[in-house]
Amino acid sequence: MSLQPLSGRAAPAAIDPAFRRTKKRAVLFVLGPFYFLYIAFVPLFCGKRQGFRGWYWPLIKQACSRLLWLLSIRTEMTNADRTTLAADTGSIIVINHRSHLDGFALMDVMPDAKWITFAAKKELCDAALLRSGFKAAGLVEIDRKSGTVALETITAAVQAMPARRSVVLFPEGTRTGSESLGAFKAGAVIVARTTGRTIRPIVIHASDSLLPRGKYLPKSGTILVEVLPSFECDLSASVDNDVARLRGAMMAVFDEQADR
């Protein structure tokens, strides 16, 4: 004889995880475009108001977190790493690039006390729907057709930033499909040496397994984000030496996780 709940009612059936994921994605497809347009057009009406960036940037951060939740994608970072980032000042953030999910994941795990901005290629900033939002958020617009001009633009932007704000740079320059890290460009190291800032390396794992190159709909899963100790450039050594040392430190962490 089977036992019935004391209330006399049957226990509610567990919701199928696959059904829950499908429902969340349906909400994303229906309401996502309207939310995106709201984010994009708010700066047109409020961008010149005092203190605008102070509440607009957290709004973008919340949007990134909601997007990942609707896609059933979790991000993981240790409490120690969150504490480290919250206290981080006077740095340039350098992160490896695995997929289009990387920026969203970084925004999701970033503590509120730490402000960041991204260097965006000029073509994105020229897009009609994105231009006002990107400029209002303080993204650093770079022209990749000229490496010298791009470096000068980033350097000037970093010099003008308050200590608690950091620009995020992807040293590989593009998404990397190899099993380990790709070759690093020297830009981040040159900017750090010129501005006197340290480099805060961050290593991201598994984002490419959720959204491989050529795919547009990510799978659900978990993205791990690790924060490395602060990296200081050695002005007595060459730029190439600093680049190799930085890449080696990040590659050791990336490969260790991949071997687990």
Summary of the structure (lengths in Angstrom):
residues: 260
radius of gyration: 20.9
end to end distance: 47.6
largest distance: 81.3
contacts: 728
relative contact order: 0.14
helix: 48%
strand: 15%
